[in-house]
Amino acid sequence: MGANHIGEIKALCEIAMPDFGLITNYGYAHLEGFGGFEGVIKGKSEMFEYLTQNYGHIILNNDDKIQIKNCKGDLAVTFGEKEGSEFLFKYKKEQKFLSFENNGDKYSCEIYGDYNFTNIAASITIGKFLDISSSDIQKGLISFKNDSNRSEILDYGSNKIYLDAYNANPTSMKAAILNFENNITENKILILGDMYELGDFSNNEHQNIIDFIEDKDFMKVYLVGDIFYNCKTKSKYFERFKSAEEMSKSVIFQDFNSTNILIKGSRGLGLENLITS
């Protein structure tokens, strides 16, 4: 279920009448509609409230303090790295694989991004909750290939593109940048697009992203969109464009050599079009 205002998850639950549910995370997304981060928490927690009132099961990330605080029901199925979780996981990276261990079973998948550990652990937990065998869960994980502009890895000549341009908010933007910084060792370029639906928080949140990356080790940072265009930067390695179309006229990916490029931005910018332009 998706929402950008308080009351929408409640209404959707009353239509769908779920027997169990999961909140992936509480992020700084749709702040304009929710009225701030506390509104995000209140709006998403409507899922927990419905399940509690209707004796449903909550799939609870036991590593998330906000989820724990907002889960009032007795029928929670917990997962995470935290001791005491019903489904206790160990997360580790093995080359291009994300790897998981749970109760003697091992799982792996070829999905990019450390931030996907909890997402995949949640899916394994749901599978086990529904009595799907470990072998069938593993078959599903290893067969999944992402092609939706979310955490994709694309070869482009001698370059490697990390395409995560389906959408963006301050939480996912920082997670993508940190993962890219920590896992890619050299020749790193960022292409960051505006984050939409932030309302009065927009200018400050965009500037926070600039400040977050200002002194990091990137060859170049390209900022795309009107909001990033008006942010303040100190470093000379920042370059700004008002649109992806404008950038495509000045920056040719084929001119890069053995470069790692992260592309992250909101859906409306169509940053994936930079690859085909």
N, C-alpha and C positions, 0 to 999 in steps of 0.2 A: 504494500500500500504506500502511496506517496501523498505528500501534503505540503502546502506552504502557508497554511493558516491554522490556528487553533480551532478545533471542532471537526476538522475534516476526517481525521483518523477515527474519531468516535462515530461519525456518520457512516463511514465505510464499514466499520465493524458491525454496525447494526444491520447493514445490508448483507454482508458476507457471512456473518455469524461464525467466525473462526473457532475451531476447537483448541488450537495452539498457535502461538505466535512468537516472533523474534524481533527485537529492535537491533539493527546492525550497529548503530552508534548514535550518539548525540553530537552533531557537528555544527559548525557555524555556517549553516546553509539556510537560505530563504529567510534571512533576518528581517527583511522588509515586511514580509507577510506575518511572521511570527512575533514581530516587535522586539526582538532581541533573543539572546541565548536562552534565557529563562523560559521564553515562550516556546522555543524549540523543545526544551525538556518537557514542558507541560503538554504540548501538542502530541509529541511522540508517545508519551506515557499513557495517552488515552488507550493505546493497545493493551498495556498492562492492566489498566482499570477495567476494561471490558472483560478480559480473560478472568480476572479475579472475581468479578461479580457473577460470571457465568460458569465458574468452576472449570475453566480451561487451563491448559498447561502453558507456562511461560518458559521458553528456551532462553536462559539467562547467561550472559557473558560474566562469569564470576571474577574477571579481571577488571571490570568496569565499575568503579565506585558509584558513579551516577546511576547506573542501572540497578545496582544492589539497593541503593537508597530509595529508588522509586518502585521497587517490586514489593508489593504488600501481600501477594498471594502465597499459599502454602504448597502449590503444585508446580513449583519452579524446577526445571531440569537444568542443572548448572554445568558449564563447561569452561575450560581455561587452563592456564598454567598454575593457577593458585591452588595450593594444597587444600583438600577438602572438596574440590569440584567433583561432581558425580562422573563427569567425563574429563579426566585429567590428561592434558596434552603436554608433550615436549615438542617445541618448534626448533627446527634447524634448517640451514641452507646447505644444499649440496649442488654445487655448480649452478645450473639453470633451474634446478628443482627446488620447490618448497617441500620440506619433508616433515612428517608428523608421526608421533608415536602415542598410542593410547591403549592401555590395558593389554600390552603385548602385541598389538596389531600395528603394522607400519603402513603409512600412506604417503603418496607423493603426487605432485602435479607440476606441469610446466606453465605455471602462471607467474608473471613478473610482479615483483613488489612485495617487500616485507609486510606492508600494511594489509596484505591479503591473508596473512596467517589466521587472523580471527574470523574472517569471512569463510575460509575453507573449513576451519575447525567447527564453525557453526553448522555448515552443510553436512559434515560428517556426523555431528551430534544429532541432527534432525534425521539423517538416514538410520542411525542406530535406534533412535526413538521409535521409528516406524518399522523396526525389525528387518531392515535391509542388511544383507550379509556384508561383512567386511570386504570380501572379494568383489562383490558387485559395486560397492562404494568406490573401491580402488579403480575398477574398470571405468566407471563414470568420470572420475577425476582425471585419469591419464588420457582419456579420449577427448577431453574438453580443449578446444582451441578457440582463443578469444579473437574475434574479428569485428568488434563493435566500437572501436575507438576508445576502449577501456583497457589500459595496461597492455597494449599490443607492442610487440617488438618486430620491426620491419627492417629488412636489409635494403639499402638504397645506394647502389654503387658500392663504394668502399665504406660507406657510412652505415651506422646503425641508429635507427630512429625509435624512440620510446614514446609511443603515441597514446596519450591519455587525455584526449580532447573531447570526450563525450559531454563532460560538464566539469565545473570547478567551484569550490568555495574555499574560504581561508583554511579550513581544517585539511581538506584533501590536497590543496595546493602545497601546504607545508610538508605533508606526508610524502607527496610525490618528489618534492625537491630533496628532502632528507634522504629518501631511499636512493635517489639518483646520485647524490653526493657521496653516500657511504659505500655504494656498490660498484660505481664506475670510477676507475682510477685515473684516467687521463683524457685529454681532448674533449672537454665537456662544454656543450652549448645549451642554454636554456631559451626556449621560446614560450613566453607566458602571455596569456590573453586575459582580458578583463573578466572579473567574476561578477555575475549578474545577481539581481534580487537581494541586494544587501541594504538598500534604502539609505537611511541617514548614517549607517555604519560604513558605507562604501569607501569613501575617500580614505578614512583612517585605516581600514583593513587592507586596502591596496598599498598604502604607504608602509604598513607593517611588513608586508611581503618584501618590498624593496629593501627595507632596513634589515630584514632577516638574511638576505642574500648579498648585501652590499660588499662584504669583505670575504666572501667565499671564493673558492678556487675554480672559477669558470672562465673559459676563453672569451666568451661573449654572452650577453643577455639581450635578447630581443623582446621588447614590450609591445604588445599589440592591443589597440583599443583606446577609446577616448579617455577612460579613467586612468589607466597606467600612463598614458601620454602626458598627463598633467601632474604626475608624481615627481617628487624631488629625488635626484640621484647625485652622488658625489663621484662615482667611478666613471672612467672614460669607456669602459667596456659595455656600457648600456647603449642601446640604440632603440628608437621609438618609431612606431608606425600607428596610424589611426585605424587601419584595417588589415586583414590578411591579404586582400587584393593589392593594397599599397605596398606591403612588404614583398609580395611575390615579384614586383617589378624591380626590386633592388637587390634581393638576396636570392642567389641561385644555389640550390643544394648541391648540384653537381660540382660546384667549385670547391666544396669541402673535400678533405681527404682524410679517411680513417678517423672520422669524427663521431662522437656520441651526442645525440640531440634529443633532449626531452621537450615534448610539445604538450602543454597543459593550458586549458582555458575553457570558458563556458561555451555551451552548444551553439549559441547564436552567432559566434564569430566564425564558425566553420574552419577552424585552423587545419583540419585534415586536408583541406584543399591546397595547402602549401606544398604538399607532397606531389600532387598531380599537376601543379601549375608549371 
